[in-house]
Amino acid sequence: MQATVGLPRSLLFYKYHVLWTSFFEALGVTTVTSPPSNRAMLQRGIELAVDETCIPLKVFLGHVDALRDKADYILVPRIVTLAKDETACVKFLGAYDVARNSVPDVRLLEYNVDVKSGISEKDELCRVGRIFERSGRRVRRAYEHAKREQRRHNAEITLQQEQALERPGLKVLVVGHGYNLYDELLGKPIVDNLKSQEVEIVCSELADTAKARRLASRVSTDIPWTYNKELLGALELYRERVDGVVFLVTFPCGPDSLMTELCIRRIKGLPAITIVLDELQGEAGLKTRLESFIDLIRMGKDIGSTQVEDSSRLPQGSGVA
């Protein structure tokens, strides 16, 4: 019987789903993705998590739970370091252990990446691949194929964004992690609202990663978190080509809060708003505030730029048409 691997539609799924699906499918393994986030899934994650857990990790637990009985294994990577002088956010270090101890009756499949300690993605994914395929050569070929597919996908979406930047009209950079930006319950309603106002969306997550990482030092030379560095660099890459910036962060994320503060200080003269998402059910004011922000940008193009800083906590985004 063909093996199945479940992929939680959360956290690093939005960055590496092409790599994972291409790798397993090349080995004849079927992948099963959890459904888009909804309030029931978030509520289940809240029940499974401790109170201090950040919203993305609570959503992640809801996705892991949704895959119970849907796959033979559920893939949960442990990302420690991707460069020798950096680290990942603690939730990526602990996601596997949190899921193992919080979600009942699941069979987790783990791989580690810790470049600082000499543990590479290639070696670890190939180790996982040997669970399903005895031939080491075939496993290595599957990994190489998956990396090519991931690079192709990254180049394609970066090109699409560059093309969007060349189109006429109002452009807004949305700065946030993919697991917030693209989540059906968290960031997607906000992005949809901006699109409904005929705004061209530029996503930090779609920036050329290599360029973004090089540019991050212009904002901070010592911020340690890899994925936050990419957001800093994306701001530098695009800030002179957009009309405004929306910072999308989740409560209570310390690295994102620091990143946003650093960016706000960097972009004097460019309209910006910070939206902090939490697990509250209310939606009051979100649509109005986004519409007011876009109105301000439109007026600013006529009467001069105005800096806006809105750091109050907003309810967890959702439901905005």
Secondary structure, DSSP 8 states (H G I E B T S, - for coil): ---EEEE-SSTTHHHHHHHHHHHHHHTT-EEEE-----HHHHHHHHHHS-TT--HHHHHHHHHHHHTTTT-SEEE--EEEESSTT-B--HHHHHHHHHHHHHSSS--EE--EEEGGGTB-HHHHHHHHHTTT-S-HHHHHHHHHHHHHHHHHHHHHHHHHHHHHHHSSS-EEEEE--HHHHS-TTTTHHHHHHHHHTT-EEEEGGGS-HHHHHHHGGGT-SS--BHHHHHHHHHHHHHTTT-SEEEEEEETT-HHHHHHHHHHHHH-TTS-EEEEEE-S----TTHHHHHHHHHHHHHHHHHH---------EE-------
